[in-house]
Amino acid sequence: MLLIGYKIYLRDTNSTKWQYSKFVGKITDNILQNIVIDNYLFSVASVGKNGYESLIQFLRKLIPRK
């Protein structure tokens, strides 16, 4: 799979399904504006040139507060 970027997934902490997603391109850092991190679960998937996505992966380190 030729990588074209990443997609960030968010869901409320009490939800069982991913509710929001954002394609961010081929970057390794991204800031989500107006998000209270305590209210959401986050994950990421890679996206290939053909449009297929990898399995969703949960974050493995803490998100810094700014």
N, C-alpha and C positions, 0 to 999 in steps of 0.2 A: 504494500500500500504506500503510495506517494503521499506524504503528509502535506496538507495545505493549512492546517491550523488546529485550534482547540476550541471546544465548546464548554462553557461553564454552566453547571446545573445548580439550581437552588430549590429548596422546598422548606416550608414552615416546619419547625421542629415536631409538630404534632401531625404532620401529613405523612401518608404512606406512598405518595407518588410525587415525582418531580414536577413542580409547578411552573418553573421559569427556566429559561435558558438564554444564553448569549454567546454567539460566535465571536471570538476575540482575535482570530488569525493566528499567525505563527509567532507568538510572543511567549515569554515565560513569566511576565509580571502584568497584573491588571488590577486596577482599583475600581471597585463597584461603589458608585456614589449613593448616598442616602440609604445604606443598608445597615441595620443593627445586627451584628454578627451573632449575637446571642439568640436571635429569633429564627435562624435558618441553619440548615445543613447544606454543605457545599460539596460538589464533586466536579470532576472534569473528564472529558472524553476527547480523544484525538479524532480528527476528521480527515479522510483521504480524498484524493482528487476525484474519485468516483462518487463521493458523497456519503459513503459508508462511514459509520462511527465505530470506534472501539467500544469495549465494555466500559461502563462508567467506573471511575476509580475515585475512592474517597481520598481526601487530602491526608498526607502523612506527617505534617508538622503544623504547629499552631499558626494561626493567622495573626500577624502583628496588628495591634491597635494603633491608630494614628490620631 
